[in-house]
Amino acid sequence: MSDTPTFGRYAEIPVDQMTPEQQKGYRFLVDGPRGRLPGPYKVWVHNPKLVHAAAPLGQHFTPAQSSVTEREREIAVIVMTSKWQSAYPAAAHEKRGKEVGLPEATVEAMVAGRPVSFADAREQVVYEMAMALAEGRLVSQGLYDRAVTTLGHERITDLIVLMGYYTAVSLTMNFYAVPAGSPGLAR
């Protein structure tokens, strides 16, 4: 394996140099529903047991798989990746947020950590929830009540776990100093 970084500070493992277990993890992703080795999985493939555990969770959050809309998903992800100041996923989800119809100024404000508001009641509660949790604040009884009434427990738990998943993504990308738009090895 080369020690020359290919993805931020991380030196990706060429497929022909992977252990048999790593190759199985790689094939699990590339031949599975994702059809590719996205962002953090370029690093996580080093740990094939983790890949087999994380991939189904990540897949749950792809469009139409969880209880949240794409816009709601992007609000929570943008808040989380921006909170961790993680260049790679923040840039990707800034772009994705605009693609799913979030106003450009709103997306840019969220990335910068400036307050925003949403006309849609669900999106507003998603944003308030994400901000409270990302900032480590107590969730007020009022926000809790609005979230339960507006979103329901299924969406609330999807959002909380989504934020945890993107915390892992962000911390991985930060540790390996992966810059925005880094392509990594051609596969």
C-alpha angles and dihedrals in degrees: 000000000000120000091207109114115244101168110038105300092337121102105215118220114244109233093244090056096049121108115250089258092051090048089053090051090047092049090046088062102035096044094038132075093295093057091199145051102258129196111296093023088069084070100029092057085075085072105047095185089057092049091055090049099042100041097068090048091050090047090054088064097052115110115297094006101093132043095258126087120242091253092051090047092052093048091056094042094048091050091049100044091045091049089056091042089229107168100197100053094031091058093044093050094042085061093042092049090057091045092057091052106264108147112263093233091050093051092047091049092051091049089051092047094245119143119263137178133212130214090215110082094215093050090048092053091046089053094047091047093048092048094048093049095041091052093047092241126149112262106241119230089245093055090044091052093046091048094050092047096043103034108018126219096284093059092040092055092044089054094047093050091043089056091049091050091051090047087060090046092049096046091049092051091045094050091052092040093232109183124220113281096011107162099196121197118349106245 
